[in-house]
Amino acid sequence: MKGKEKQITPETVREILVRGPNWVGDNIFAVPAVQRLKREFPSARLTVLAAKGLAPIWELVEGVDEVLPFDLRGGFKDLGGKRELIRRLKRRNFDLAVIFPRSFESALWIRLAGIPRRWGYAEEGRSFLLTRRARSERGYRRTPRIDYYYRLLDGGRGESQAAPARLLIGPDLRERARDILRSAGVDPAVRPLAGIHPRASYGPAKCWPPEKFSRLARLLGEREKAAVLLFGSEKERELLEGLAARSGAAAVNLAGRTDLQTLAALISLCRVFIANDSGPLHLAAALRVPVIGLYGSTDPEATGPRGEKTRVIYKGVDCSPCLRRVCPKDFSCMETIMPEEVMAAVEELWLSTRRPEEE
């Protein structure tokens, strides 16, 4: 990396702060880089600074010693809270900060906290806030996101590839997930579980049509005798209720019944997980659950799941990936993906894998 920083050794770094990204999937993509930091500085205490809603992810990552959640808005909002957070960071005497978000503000916080070594990508006009500046050879949009974060530690250059992310679910959390299922009338010891997440936070252009998810759920119930777990937030309850009504007896509506960690624990019990390009898809991949990602408006080369048990269905129509929130045309990128095609991919994974808890 270029910059004005003196060479450092593992012995000179005792406290590391990692500023986590701002989306569920991107936090998953950053896990291999954080674990690499821990390997390169094995004696250092590693703390992750993450938004309150995302912090629970890092409690499932081996090698993370502490998680500092924050609940602040961007820009000039919450100035008092930001000053207090900066004071908290300053009192901790961190030796090194690695800043994964690309925003100016994320680097500014770290600079004002007086952390002497600050690593990050030289974007958004923030180079002067960093002591080691990474520059991606292919750019943020074209580099697989998991490698983009991993290569930050190499200055953004090179061809190093990150291993798949890995999250760990403890026995207490897994038992809590089983309790949720039993309360919903599902015994995971009797029926295999398939998970579906039919939404994506970025916008409807990323979402396979609900009627196709319903058809897939029926096929899962008919062919594999699976209980199909429908995941979503409280805001998505109406969508999931309609999907469940069209999916038959196999469907179990879990809208609004999970926080991030119980969502991960429930997903970890699934035999297969099907979703659009979304945070839960990447959670499932990091839990070593067989996953099928449905891609249309986004680029699976950049944000596809990584792992041996992952499959992506992507038609690559002329206008895709467009990265739009709403499709301005005929939505053919998603409409041309058929439930039977997805079911064939499910059956391939179903036959070739066991449930994660059996491994």
N, C-alpha and C positions, 0 to 999 in steps of 0.2 A: 504493500500500500504506500502511496505517496503521502507525505505530510511532514510535520515538524517534530515528530515524536522520536525520542531516543529508543534504542533497542531495549526490549524488555525480556526477562526470563521468568520462568514459572515461580522462582523464588521471590521475585519482586512484586508479585500480584497476590494479595491475600483476600481481597473483597471484590467480586465482580457483580455489576448490575447489568441485567439484560432488559431492555425496553421491548416488550412484546408487541407484535403487530395488532391490527385493529379489527380483524375478522376471525371467526372460528377456524375456517380452513387455513388461513395464513398462519395462525398460531401452530396448527398441526405441522405445516410445512417448515416452520422454524425449529421444530424439536431436534432434528438431527444436528443442526448447527450448534444449538445450545449444549447438547451432549458432547459434541466435539470440543467445545470450550472447556468443559469439565475435564475431558481427557488431557487437553493441552496444559491446563492449570490445575492439576489434581489436588493440590493443597489449598486452593482458594475456596472460599465460601461463595456460592452462586445464588443470587437473588434475582427473581423475575418481577419486574414492574409491569402490571397488566391491568386493563380495564376491569372493573368489578365483575361484569358479566362473563368475562373470559378467564379470569384468574383461576377458577376451579380446574381448568384443563391442566395447568402446570402443577397442580397437586398430584397428578397422575403420572408425572414424568420422573423417571429415575435420574438422580444426579442433581436435581433442584433442591437446594437447602431451605429456601424461604420464598414465599410469594407475597408481594406487596400489592394489594388491589387499590385502585383509585376510581373515583366516580366523578369525573369532571367533563365539561363540555369544551368544544374547541373555540378558537378565536379569543375574543375579549371577555367571554362569559366566565364566571367562576374565578375571577382574578384572585380573590381572597383564598380560595381553596388551592389554587395553583401555587401561591406564595407559600402556603403552609406545607404543601408537598415538597417544594424545593428546599425548604428549611429542614424537613425530615431527611431528605436525601443527603443534604450537606452534613448533618450530624453523623451520618453513617460512615463517613470517610472511605468511600469506595475508591479503589485504585484504578478501575477500568470500567467503562460502560460500553456496551455494544447495542446500537440503536437500529432495530430492524425496520420500523416505519420510515417512509421516505419523506415525511412532512418536515417543514421548517420548524414547527413548534415542538415536535418531539425531541429534536436536537437542542433547541433553545433551553428547554427545561434542564437537560443534563449539563449544559454549559453553565447555566446560572447556579446549579448545585455545586459547582467547583470541582467536578470529577476530573482529574488531570489527564486521563487517557480516554479519548472518545472516538469510537470506530463507527463508521456508517457509510452509506452510499452518498456520493457528492451530487445530490439532486435538490431541486426546489430552492436553489440559491443559498444553501446552508454550508458550503464548503468551509467557510471561515470558522464555523462552530465545531469542526472536527479536527482531531489531531492525526487520524489516519483515515484517508479518503478512498473509498472503493469506487471503481467505475466498471459497470458491466459491459462486456464486449458486445453482447447481443441486445442488451436493454431489458427493461423490466417486463415488457409485454411478450417478448419472444423467448425468454429463458424459462425453462421449467421452474415454477415458483420455488419448489423445494431446493433446487440447485442454486437459484438466485440468492437465497438466504445463506446457504452453505458456503457459497463462494465469496460472500462478504469477507470471510476470514482469510481469503486468498487475495483480497483486493478486487474481487469481482471478476477476476480473470481466470483462465485455465479451463479445463474440462472435467474437473472433479465432480463426481456424482454422489449425491447423498443416498445413504441407505434409507429404506422406508422408515417412517416415523413409528414409534412404539409407545403406546400408553399401557399402563398397568392398572387393573381393577382388583382391589383387595377383597377378601372373603366377606367382610361386613357389607360392603357396598353391593356386592353381587347378591347377597341374601336379601338386601333391601329391594333389589330389582325383582327377585322371585316373589317377595311379599306383594308387590304391586301387581304382578301377574296373577297371583292367586286371588287377590281381591277383585280382579277383573274376570275371574272364572276360568283362567288358563293355568294348566299344570305343565310347566316346561319339561317335566320328566316324562310326560305321556305323549305330547304332541310336539313335533319340530316347529321351530319358530322362523318366520320370514319377516323382515322389517321393511317398511316402505316409508319414505319421507317424500311427499309429493310437492313440496314447495321449495323456493330459494329466495333469499332475502333481497337479492339484487333487482329482481323484477320478473314479470310473467314470461318474458322471452326465453328464460332459462328453464321453463317448466313444461314437462310433458303433460298433455291434456288429462284432466281427472278421469274422464270416461275410459281412457286407456289404462290408467292405474287400476280402475275398478275391474276391468276385464282381466288384467294380470292377477289381481288378488283372487278372483274366482278360479283361475287356472291353478294357482298355488294350492288352493283348498281342494280342488277336485283331483289334481294329479299327484300331489305330494302329501295330502291330508294335513297341511300346515295350518297353524294359527298365524294369521297375518296381522302383525302389529303396525298400526297406523300412527306415526309420530307427527307431532306438530305443537305449536304454541296455543295458548288460549285464544289468541286472535284468529287462529285457523280452525277453531272448533266447528264452525258451520261448514266449512269445506270438508273436513274429515267426517262429519256426520253424514253429509250427502254421499261421500265416497263409500263409507261403511254400509249405508243403506243399499247401495248398488252392488256391493261386493259379496253379499251372502253371509252365511253363518261363520265363514272363516275369519272375518274381519274383527279386530279388537281396536276400538277407538281410544287412544291414549292422549288425546289433545289436552294440553294444559296440566298433565299429571306428572311431568318430569322437570327437574332442574338439569343443569348441564351434566352433572356427574351421574345422576340416576339414568339420564338418557344414555350416557356411555355404557353404564352397567347393563341396561336392558339390551342395547345393541350387541354387547358382548355375548349375550345368550343366543343370538340369532344364528341360524344355519346359513343365511344369505341375507344381504341388505341391498335394496334397490333404491336409487335416488337420483335426482337431478344433480348438477354441479352445485354442491352446497356444503355447509359445515358438517352436517351429520354424515354425509358420504365420506368425508376425509376422517372423521372420527372413527367410523367403522373400519376403514382401511388400516388405521393406526392400531386398532384393536385386533388385527389379524382375522377379521371376519371377511369371508368372501363377499365382494361387492361388485355391483354392476352400476356404472355411471352412465346416465343418459345426457348426451351433450348436443347442443344445437348452436346457440348464439355465442358460446364461449369456446375457447381453444383447448382441447384435451392435451395438446402438446405442452401447454403452459400450466394448466391447472388440473390435469388428470390425476387420479389416485395412483400411488406407487405401491407395488407389492406383487408377490406371486399369485395371490388370489383375487386379483382385480381384473375386471373387464370393462371396456368402454364401448358403447354403441354410439356411433357418430356418422352421419350420412355425408358430411362434407359438401353440402350443396353450394352452388356458386357464390351465394351471398354470406356464407358462414365461414369463419366466425365473424359476426358483425359487432359483438360486444354491446349491443343495444339493450335497453331495459324492456322496450316494447317492440314487437316485430312490426315493421311498416309494410310488410308484403303478405305472403300466403302462409307463413309459419311452416313451410315444408320441411325445414330442418328437423322439427319434432314430429310433425304430422305423419311423416313417412316411416317413423319407427313404430313397428307393429307389436302388440302384446305377445303374439306367438313367437316373434323373433327374440324378445326379451326372455320369454319362458324357456326357449331353447338354450340360451346362455345360462339361465338359472339351473337347468337340469345338468348341464356340463359341469358347473361348479358343485352342484349337489352330489354328484357321483364321485367327484375327485377329491372331496374334502370332508373332514370331520368337523364337528363343532369345536370352537376354540377351547372350551373348558375340558374337552376330552383329550387334548394334546398333552 
